[in-house]
Amino acid sequence: MESILTSLFPLLLAIGAGYSIGFYLPASVIQLANQLINPLVWLMLFYSGHDFGHVLNDAHVIRMGLNHALIFSVLTNALSSLLVFWLLKSGNTRDTQGADTQHSWGALGKAAKECMLALSLIAAGILAAGLDLPPFVDAIFQLNVNQLLYAMIFVVGIDLTRIRLGNLFGSVRILYLPALVVAGSLLGGIIAALWTGDSIRTGLALASGFGWFTLSSVLVSSQLGEAYGAIALLTDLFRELMAVIMLYMLGNRFAQETIAACGATALDASLPLIKQKCGLESVSAALVSGLILTIAGPVMIILFLHV
C-alpha cells in the first residue's frame, strides 16, 4: 500500500497544483502551457523507447517472453477497447461526419504523420539505449524521466482550468469505463493463458498490470521468477505503445475506446496525449479510469498470484 501511495501522491500533487495555480494565471500563460504539451509528449515518447531498448538488449528475455507478451498485450488491449465500443456506444464528441472527402483524407494524412513521428521518437529512444554512452549521459535519462512526467502532468493541470471538472465527475457512468477495462483485460488474460499454456492465475496476473510496467514486473517476478517478470514488463510496455498508436490514429473518433487501451497510464504518461487527441472534454474520464486502474492493478496482481 505504501508503494502505491508513494507512486500516486506526486502525480496527484502535480496535477492538483497545476489546476489550482491555473485559476490565477492570465489566459496568455495558459495558452503557452497548452503549447508546451507537444514537446513534452515528444520527449516522453523518446524516454519510453529508451526504457524499451534496455529490455531488447537481453536476448534471453526476448526468446523467453516476446511471443507471450505480444499475445497478452494484443488480447487485453483489444478486448478492453471492444467491450467499451460494444457496451458504452461512446462515439466521439468531435466526430467529423459529413465532412468532405478532401478534409477526411487530410485528417488521415495528418494522423499518419503524427503516428510516424511518435514511432520515430520511440525508435530513436531504442537506438539510444543500445549505444555505448558515457555514464553521465546515461544517468541523465534515469534522472529526468520522473521530473519530465511531473512537468507534463503539471502543465495538463493548468490547461484543465478551461473546463469544469466537477460536472464531469458527478456521473456514475464515468465508472463504467474502468470497469470494462478490467473485464476486458481479465478476459484477454484468460484467453492468452489458454493460448500460451500458462495457468489461469498467471494469465490473470499478467493481464492486471494495465500498462503499469514498472510495478507489474516487480510484483510478478517476486512470485513467478525473472522470466515471467520480464513477460509482465514487455506486456505492459507493448500495451502502452499500442495505446500511443491508437491515440494518434483513432483518438479523435473513438475517445473512450482509446482511453480504455491506455489503462493505468491514462492517469499519467498518456494523459497529455489523451487531452491532445481525444479532446479536453475526455480528460475527466481518463483521470477517473487511470486512477481506479492504477489502484486496482497491484491489488489484483497480488491477489491472483496468491490464489
Secondary structure, 3 states (H helix, E strand, C coil): CHHHHHHHHHHHHHHHHHHHHHCCCCHHHHHHHHHHHHHHHHHHHHHHHHHHHHHHCCHHHHHHHHHHHHHHHHHHHHHHHHHHHHHHCCCCCCCCCCCCHHHHHHHHHHHHHHHHHHHHHHHHHHHHHHCCCCHHHHHHHHHHHHHHHHHHHHHHHHHHHHCCHHHHHCCHHHHHHHHHHHHHHHHHHHHHHHHHCCCHHHHHHHHCCCCCHHHHHHHHHHHHCHHHHHHHHHHHHHHHHHHHHHHHHHCCCCHHHHHHHHHHHHHCCCHHHHHHHHCHHHHHHHHHHHHHHHHHHHHHHHHHHCC
